[in-house]
């Protein structure tokens, strides 16, 4: 059994996205003659200020996200994205199952995670983290046993929990990325004292594991594309 933290990997971005957006936007006003070095950022900011967000759709970005399947169930509700996800029907985890560490636990990444015994769980030792570790340990054991008993991966997967690690490719235009961040990141309006490592665990905010992923994605794309994501 392997335990890992969620992660992201940048894959692709429209070359010179602000320039691409400016060229599309200035076509609407036939002001292409005003394009010059350094004009794109200022023009894109004007588009945002005017609410002319359709032009942002001319630039796109792709990321690989590694997280648990519970998070991807929420991610795929953003229907304007294109996705490619690791399939539990066709991937065989008989050599060992990988699980995602929830941000509210103290578990650390491990190739061969130390497991809790049933006696420890019954005695409430290290509960609730030990109970979670024991549960995923049992899930792995039963999954592998079902494969040994002749079940196919798509049959045996029924015992695997939300904590199962999965990989998903997310591709969308930058307008849709802005929409994603507006819904899934830790809201700026939450007081600092109510955040733990930048994540809010209370009601009225996205799921903490979703915030964890969305915050990483926002930090990365904000560094690659000026202006468009500064408000989040």
Secondary structure by P-SEA (a helix, b strand, c coil): cbbbcccccccccccaaaaaaaaaaaaaacccccccccaaaaaaaaaaaacccccccccbbbbbbbccaaaaaaaacccccccccccccccccccbbbbbbccccccccccccccccaaaaaaccccaaaaaaaaaaaaaaaaaaaaaacccccccccccccccbbbbbbbbcaaaaaaaaacccccccccccccccccccccccccaaaaaaaaaaaaaaaaacccccccc
